[in-house]
């Protein structure tokens, strides 16, 4: 199966919004992305190949916005090739995180 970069970006947005929207007390979400054009797919109501992600994102956002009328979301376009501080910070933090495997299997 081939995964397109748009699908990977939408999946990342989907996961991050899902996690952020479940935290009580959060009133705004900031999505920093280096491919801002991908975000238009979130609000695209036509039939398209990324609908699974857009429906999940929309569902999470609906719950988030219904929880408080003052809740908001911001999308920041931060192209990685510009080496802007927010991008460098997010890049550094995301690479710092070490994920431990829940299941391990010794290869023979």
C-alpha positions, -999 to +999 in steps of 0.1 A: +000+000+000+013+034-009+008+062+016+007+097+002+022+126+020-012+142+023-026+111+040+004+110+064-001+147+072-038+142+078-032+112+100-007+132+121-033+160+124-060+135+133-039+119+161-028+153+175-063+168+175-077+136+190-052+137+219-054+174+225-092+175+224-094+149+252-074+170+277-097+189+300-091+226+304-077+230+269-093+260+252-073+262+221-053+239+198-024+250+177-014+228+148+020+237+134+024+222+099+048+227+071+022+217+045-007+241+052-024+231+019-032+198+035-056+214+061-081+223+033-089+186+031-102+186+067-130+209+058-137+193+023-172+178+024-170+162-010-162+126-016-124+121-016-099+094-007-090+110+027-125+110+041-117+086+069-093+111+083-115+141+077-145+125+093-125+116+124-109+150+127-143+167+122-159+145+149-131+153+174-134+190+166-172+190+170-168+175+205-141+200+213-161+230+201-193+218+218-176+215+251-170+253+252-180+281+229-147+298+234-126+268+222-106+275+191-081+259+167-053+276+149-032+263+120+002+278+117+021+274+084+057+269+093+076+256+063+105+234+075+129+249+049+126+283+065+141+270+098+117+291+119+121+287+156+086+271+162+094+244+136+129+238+150+115+235+185+087+210+174+112+191+153+137+188+182+110+178+207+095+152+184+129+136+178+137+137+215+107+115+223+117+078+226+089+054+222+092+021+241+078-010+225+049-025+245+055-059+228+089-071+221+100-101+201+134-115+200+145-123+164+164-155+159 
